[in-house]
Amino acid sequence: MTKKHTADPYADAHQRYSYRSELIESLRSGDGTMTRGRVTVHTARSFGFCWGVDRAVAMVRDAIEAHPDGSIWLLDQIIHNPRVNADFKRAGVRFLRGPFAEDDPGRPGPDDVIIIPAFSARVEDMRHLELLGCTIIDTTCPWVVRPHRRTLRYVEDGYTTVIHGLVRHEETAASCSLIASKGGQFVVVADRREAERLCEFVLGRLSSAELLKGFAHGVCSEGFDPEQHLAKIGTINQTTMLASETREIESLIRAAIRERDGGVDQFRELNTICKATQENQDAVSEMAERGVLDLVIVVGGYDSSNTRNLTRVGDGRFPSYHVIGPEAIEAGVIRHRDPASGTMISTPDWLPEGGVHVGFTAGASTPDTLLGETVGAVLAAAGETVQPASSP
């Protein structure tokens, strides 16, 4: 008997379900600017919670309400934002693994509810949960499903999937698991440099042994043979990568195969950057092109790939600081994450004297409330307040 299809109650992409901020909603409804004293705040045209993240968070909240006496588990972080995950942990949700899991979290039983994060899950995890017989709530973002579907076609047609992504990221781990479960082959490249090494092999300038020597654990599928498995290549990308870098990587591989084969019959591609990630990156570029900004604050979790890549968009045009929230902001110093190395940096004298134009954006997993608090912290560091001065 076919299961009856029900409409997605979170299908309205324009409805925000959680973590609303009056300040941020005011900026969104206006022209995105606000002047308080010497500081002019500029917000990007698109920023913050994407529909898929807002949907996932709302689904967890609804599960908590629907199962007040039950045991609710998250397979891992629901999204890459520590405040959101901490809020769910305080509400009684337990984490099976990841930074919010306890040393001995226990084991879920058949009467428990297990929530799959927005990043999706590995095939082996899903099989294990199904064997437990527990209730599964799958919050996987529909944009993440898109590359999964493409990889299945690659496997069926004998193409090796080259993924522009991060091996440690849950979304890429899920893609690799799916490909392996179907008997396919994959290689993960994190950036242009790693893609160039792959192309060096395709062009015969690097041996199989030399290529494999540079692969860290998990970068390629088990039994991967470059001579055999790089004859036919199909590309996808983790949905939160830097879109311009994905395009460069696709172009490099396409050119290498054309040079090797005299054509591109053995190459397929699909840019799977999610729409919200692309719009957020484009919006930062638009802010930069206006030429009025002195610096940009990018707010989001330090594990967040899309937030890190938002910081990279402004490289060379103005200082861009990836901060986790208002706690990173002080008048004399800003504590931020370097997008290239991942190291934490404390930068003194970061806020210029006099009139200053500060751009703000936020990763797709950053709640509006957190962005609003960070705007307030920057204004406080400049000696201003969020509220306009009252009239005399």
Sequence and secondary structure as in RCSB ss.txt:
>XXXX:A:sequence
MTKKHTADPYADAHQRYSYRSELIESLRSGDGTMTRGRVTVHTARSFGFCWGVDRAVAMVRDAIEAHPDGSIWLL
DQIIHNPRVNADFKRAGVRFLRGPFAEDDPGRPGPDDVIIIPAFSARVEDMRHLELLGCTIIDTTCPWVVRPHRR
TLRYVEDGYTTVIHGLVRHEETAASCSLIASKGGQFVVVADRREAERLCEFVLGRLSSAELLKGFAHGVCSEGFD
PEQHLAKIGTINQTTMLASETREIESLIRAAIRERDGGVDQFRELNTICKATQENQDAVSEMAERGVLDLVIVVG
GYDSSNTRNLTRVGDGRFPSYHVIGPEAIEAGVIRHRDPASGTMISTPDWLPEGGVHVGFTAGASTPDTLLGETV
GAVLAAAGETVQPASSP
>XXXX:A:secstr
        TT  TT   S   HHHHHHHHTTSEEEETTEEEEE SS S  HHHHHHHHHHHHHHHH TTS EEES
S SSS HHHHHHHHHTT EESSSTTS SS     TTSEEEE TT   HHHHHHHHHHT EEEE   HHHHHHHHH
HHHHHHTT EEEEES TTSHHHHHHHHHHHHTT  EEEE SHHHHHHHHHHHTTSS HHHHHHT  TTSB TT  
HHHHTSSEEEEE TTS HHHHHHHHHHHHHHHHHHHSS TTEEE     HHHHHHHHHHHHHHHTT  SEEEEES
 TT HHHHHHHHHTTTTS EEEESSGGGB SSEEEEE TTT  EEEEES S SSSEEEEEEE TT  HHHHHHHH
HHHHHHTT  SS     
